[in-house]
């Protein structure tokens, strides 16, 4: 019977710990209404997921204490002393989880949510201390203090759940969606087709340190050209460091609290849930909810973007844009120019072409893109004289995105002469998956001696960088006076810690050597006749959109979080083109 009483206390402790983690989920997802079916379902799902393992862990801990202690436990069915200790431990652990997620997700939470989380973390820390005081009260007064300790324990445990939720509030109003109808009157349409152009090459996972090392070794000559003549700036990125929120911030000039994109996915308990969660907490194995089937993961789409992009704004003034493979552009929408979304390749394998109808606009651009995909869908990106064969590429997990990159690049080459946009943007995705596999051998500072397998991985990554370098050279060679080239890396790459590599091996997963979980900086390199050659102070990913608007002569929204980096350009250009502002570009 004594062990059964231990079990009842362990069950209550496990449920309490699971409820605390449900509170953490609601804290980092303030868009979910507190008093709703959705929040109730998340509480139930998290109790079901965490309750059993936490109960088992607590029970085993009690048994270990029982074995090691000289005096056996005689707990009640609901032991004040035991529950106070468990509550203090779980409250302290929850406070640490809140602090950790506050620091990790600060860039995507927004000031108000961050302030509320800070208050909740402080409250939970205080509650943990109070629960230790309950234990002291029970020890000090023995059975005579049981009633007072029980009342204090009940109040404190209730407060440990209610107070953080009180700081959170009932739930924030969702960010208004961007209107999809009633295009605005266009201003300066004729003049907008004239003048200098902006060419953007976007890179996932490219590291400036690796580029500099290769350039110093005599490789990547075109990267060397723009480094020698252009402006270079590190870019602070976002965490979670995923392509979708990073490039949404770059496109809108706004952090996720304003643009609505905080991760690359949405998470639901039921498929038709109206208020999905878009962040899962770190430090508590939350992604196991997906693997165990408690949560349904869905991809974010263009509907997730709740702020206007720089090409939306440019269209207001009659500027045409050519956007290829920018994340979260499906379903495609564009007022001027053309757009081929990052999901276009998913529909090309369908014989009926049902999926790519909304993957690009206008229809004439879609037809051209289809022709290119039909011709090159099965070709490798590695050139004939590359040390890496297409067969070796197929074996690498990163090979498929790299092959698609080449096809999207050829689509962009076909479309640009026909539409003559003032702004073009082409995203290369392949560096990211290739670096996850081969950064350990190719990254700066690693030993020169590597295994033959690792050397092949280095050659694969280098061959891909060579492809991008050649594309940079093609853009430079056709730059007209005044044209601007922006090579932008949304985030960099860093070494995977030894502990994470060991964990991956234990779980039977692929052994990664590169990671961007720590939000390593991206970069921007600008090249053109109006660019001032300099190493600029560190910027942020949200500076991209305001800088593009500024160079086009368009006003920067005062509600944007980023800044127009006019220091990137020569003094005469800045003098003739001062930064102008508008209160907002939203409608």
LINCORJO-V436554 format. One record per backbone hydrogen bond with DSSP energy under -0.5 kcal/mol. CO is the residue of the C=O (numbers start at 0). NH is the residue of the N-H. E is the energy in kcal/mol with one decimal. If there is no record, write none. Layout:
CO,NH,E + CO,NH,E
This chain:
0,4,-2.2 + 1,5,-1.8 + 2,6,-1.8 + 3,7,-2.1 + 4,8,-1.7 + 5,9,-2.1 + 6,10,-2.8 + 7,11,-2.1 + 8,12,-2.3 + 9,13,-2.7 + 10,14,-2.6 + 11,15,-2.3 + 12,16,-2.3 + 13,17,-2.1 + 14,18,-2.5 + 15,19,-2.2 + 16,20,-1.7 + 17,21,-1.8 + 18,22,-2.0 + 19,23,-1.7 + 20,24,-2.0 + 21,25,-2.0 + 22,26,-2.1 + 23,27,-1.9 + 24,28,-0.5 + 28,31,-1.7 + 29,171,-2.9 + 30,32,-0.5 + 33,35,-1.3 + 35,39,-1.8 + 36,40,-2.4 + 37,41,-2.1 + 38,42,-2.2 + 39,43,-2.2 + 40,44,-2.7 + 41,45,-2.4 + 42,46,-2.2 + 43,47,-2.3 + 44,48,-2.1 + 45,49,-3.0 + 45,50,-0.5 + 46,50,-1.9 + 47,51,-0.5 + 48,52,-0.5 + 49,53,-2.4 + 50,54,-2.3 + 51,55,-2.7 + 52,56,-2.4 + 53,57,-2.6 + 54,58,-2.7 + 55,59,-2.5 + 56,60,-2.0 + 57,61,-2.3 + 58,62,-2.3 + 59,63,-2.5 + 60,64,-2.2 + 61,65,-2.2 + 62,66,-2.1 + 63,67,-2.3 + 64,68,-2.4 + 69,71,-0.5 + 75,78,-0.7 + 78,82,-2.7 + 79,83,-2.3 + 80,84,-2.1 + 81,85,-2.6 + 82,86,-3.0 + 83,87,-2.6 + 84,88,-2.5 + 85,89,-2.9 + 86,90,-2.7 + 87,91,-2.4 + 88,92,-2.4 + 89,93,-2.7 + 90,94,-2.4 + 91,95,-2.1 + 92,96,-2.3 + 93,97,-2.7 + 94,98,-2.7 + 95,99,-2.8 + 96,100,-2.6 + 97,101,-2.5 + 98,102,-2.3 + 99,103,-2.5 + 100,104,-2.7 + 104,107,-1.4 + 104,108,-1.3 + 105,108,-0.5 + 105,109,-1.1 + 109,113,-2.3 + 110,114,-2.4 + 111,115,-2.1 + 112,116,-2.5 + 113,117,-2.4 + 114,118,-2.1 + 115,119,-2.3 + 116,120,-2.7 + 117,121,-2.3 + 118,122,-2.5 + 119,123,-2.5 + 120,124,-2.0 + 121,125,-2.4 + 122,126,-2.4 + 123,127,-1.9 + 124,128,-1.7 + 125,129,-2.4 + 126,130,-2.4 + 127,131,-1.5 + 128,132,-1.7 + 129,133,-1.7 + 130,134,-1.7 + 131,135,-2.1 + 132,136,-2.5 + 133,137,-2.3 + 134,138,-2.4 + 135,139,-2.6 + 136,140,-2.1 + 137,141,-1.0 + 140,143,-1.2 + 141,144,-1.1 + 142,145,-1.5 + 144,148,-2.5 + 145,149,-2.7 + 146,150,-2.4 + 147,151,-2.5 + 148,152,-2.6 + 149,153,-2.6 + 150,154,-2.5 + 151,155,-2.5 + 152,156,-2.9 + 153,157,-2.1 + 154,158,-2.4 + 155,159,-2.1 + 156,160,-0.7 + 157,160,-1.0 + 157,161,-2.7 + 158,162,-2.4 + 160,164,-1.1 + 161,165,-2.3 + 162,166,-2.4 + 163,167,-1.8 + 164,168,-2.2 + 169,33,-3.0 + 187,191,-2.2 + 188,192,-0.7 + 189,192,-1.1 + 190,193,-1.5 + 196,198,-0.5 + 196,483,-3.1 + 197,199,-0.5 + 197,423,-2.6 + 198,485,-3.0 + 199,201,-0.5 + 199,425,-2.2 + 200,487,-2.7 + 201,427,-3.4 + 202,204,-0.6 + 202,489,-1.8 + 203,431,-0.5 + 206,210,-2.0 + 207,211,-2.7 + 208,212,-2.0 + 209,213,-2.5 + 210,214,-2.6 + 211,215,-2.5 + 212,216,-1.2 + 213,218,-2.7 + 214,217,-1.7 + 219,223,-2.0 + 220,224,-1.8 + 221,225,-2.0 + 222,226,-2.1 + 223,227,-2.3 + 224,228,-1.6 + 225,229,-2.0 + 229,533,-0.9 + 230,525,-2.7 + 231,535,-2.9 + 232,523,-2.4 + 233,538,-3.2 + 234,521,-2.6 + 235,540,-2.3 + 239,241,-1.7 + 241,245,-1.9 + 242,246,-2.8 + 243,247,-1.9 + 244,248,-1.9 + 245,249,-1.8 + 246,250,-2.2 + 247,251,-1.9 + 248,252,-2.1 + 249,544,-0.8 + 250,309,-1.9 + 252,560,-1.9 + 252,561,-1.8 + 254,257,-2.4 + 254,258,-2.1 + 255,259,-2.3 + 258,305,-3.6 + 259,261,-0.7 + 263,299,-1.6 + 265,297,-3.0 + 266,276,-2.5 + 267,295,-3.7 + 269,272,-1.7 + 273,275,-0.5 + 276,266,-3.7 + 280,285,-0.6 + 284,287,-1.4 + 285,288,-2.1 + 286,289,-0.9 + 286,290,-1.3 + 287,291,-2.5 + 288,293,-1.8 + 288,294,-1.6 + 289,292,-1.1 + 294,296,-0.5 + 295,267,-2.5 + 297,265,-2.9 + 300,303,-1.9 + 301,304,-1.3 + 303,305,-0.7 + 304,177,-0.5 + 308,312,-2.2 + 309,313,-2.6 + 310,314,-1.7 + 311,315,-1.0 + 312,315,-0.7 + 312,316,-0.7 + 313,316,-1.0 + 313,318,-2.6 + 314,317,-1.6 + 315,186,-1.4 + 319,421,-1.9 + 319,422,-1.4 + 320,322,-0.5 + 320,337,-2.2 + 321,323,-0.5 + 321,424,-2.5 + 322,339,-2.7 + 323,426,-1.5 + 325,328,-0.5 + 325,341,-0.7 + 329,301,-3.1 + 335,320,-1.1 + 337,322,-2.2 + 338,340,-0.5 + 338,360,-2.2 + 339,324,-3.2 + 340,343,-1.3 + 342,345,-1.3 + 342,346,-0.6 + 343,346,-1.3 + 343,347,-0.8 + 346,349,-1.4 + 348,350,-0.5 + 349,352,-1.3 + 353,356,-0.6 + 354,357,-0.6 + 355,358,-0.6 + 357,330,-0.5 + 357,331,-3.1 + 358,340,-3.0 + 360,338,-3.0 + 361,365,-1.9 + 362,366,-2.3 + 363,367,-1.6 + 364,368,-2.4 + 365,369,-2.4 + 366,370,-1.9 + 367,371,-2.1 + 368,372,-2.5 + 369,373,-2.7 + 370,374,-1.8 + 371,375,-2.0 + 372,376,-1.6 + 375,378,-1.6 + 382,385,-1.6 + 386,388,-0.5 + 388,392,-1.9 + 389,393,-2.2 + 390,394,-1.3 + 391,395,-0.8 + 392,395,-0.9 + 395,398,-1.6 + 397,401,-1.4 + 398,402,-2.3 + 399,403,-2.4 + 400,404,-2.0 + 401,405,-1.2 + 402,406,-1.4 + 403,407,-2.8 + 404,408,-2.3 + 405,409,-2.1 + 406,410,-2.1 + 407,411,-2.4 + 408,412,-2.0 + 409,413,-1.8 + 410,414,-2.2 + 411,415,-2.3 + 412,416,-0.7 + 413,417,-0.6 + 414,418,-1.9 + 415,419,-2.6 + 421,197,-2.9 + 422,321,-3.2 + 423,199,-2.4 + 424,323,-2.6 + 425,201,-3.0 + 426,428,-0.5 + 427,203,-1.9 + 428,431,-0.9 + 428,432,-0.7 + 429,433,-1.8 + 430,434,-2.6 + 431,435,-1.9 + 432,436,-1.1 + 433,437,-2.3 + 434,438,-2.1 + 435,512,-2.6 + 435,513,-1.7 + 437,440,-1.2 + 437,441,-2.1 + 438,442,-3.0 + 442,445,-1.4 + 447,449,-0.6 + 450,454,-2.8 + 451,455,-1.9 + 452,456,-1.6 + 453,457,-2.3 + 454,458,-2.4 + 455,459,-2.0 + 456,460,-2.3 + 457,461,-2.9 + 458,462,-2.4 + 459,463,-1.6 + 460,464,-2.3 + 461,465,-2.4 + 462,466,-1.7 + 463,467,-2.0 + 464,468,-2.6 + 465,469,-2.4 + 466,470,-1.9 + 467,471,-2.3 + 468,472,-2.0 + 469,473,-1.8 + 470,474,-1.9 + 471,475,-2.5 + 472,476,-2.3 + 473,477,-1.0 + 474,477,-0.6 + 475,478,-1.4 + 479,482,-2.4 + 483,198,-3.3 + 483,485,-0.5 + 484,486,-0.5 + 484,526,-2.3 + 485,200,-2.6 + 485,487,-0.7 + 486,524,-2.3 + 487,202,-3.0 + 487,489,-0.6 + 488,522,-1.2 + 490,204,-0.6 + 493,514,-2.6 + 496,500,-1.9 + 497,501,-2.4 + 498,502,-2.2 + 499,503,-2.2 + 500,504,-1.8 + 501,505,-2.3 + 502,506,-2.2 + 503,508,-2.8 + 504,507,-1.0 + 509,511,-1.2 + 512,495,-1.3 + 514,493,-2.5 + 515,518,-1.6 + 519,491,-1.9 + 521,234,-2.1 + 522,488,-3.2 + 523,232,-2.0 + 524,486,-2.7 + 525,230,-1.6 + 526,484,-2.8 + 527,530,-1.5 + 529,569,-2.3 + 530,532,-0.6 + 531,533,-0.6 + 533,231,-2.4 + 533,535,-0.8 + 538,235,-2.5 + 539,542,-2.2 + 540,543,-1.3 + 541,545,-0.7 + 542,546,-1.7 + 543,547,-2.2 + 544,548,-2.5 + 545,549,-2.4 + 546,550,-2.2 + 547,551,-1.7 + 548,553,-2.8 + 549,552,-1.4 + 555,581,-2.0 + 556,559,-1.6 + 562,564,-0.7 + 563,565,-2.2 + 564,567,-1.6 + 565,568,-2.1 + 567,531,-2.5 + 569,573,-2.0 + 570,574,-2.5 + 571,575,-1.9 + 572,576,-1.9 + 579,555,-2.8 + 581,557,-2.8 + 582,558,-0.7
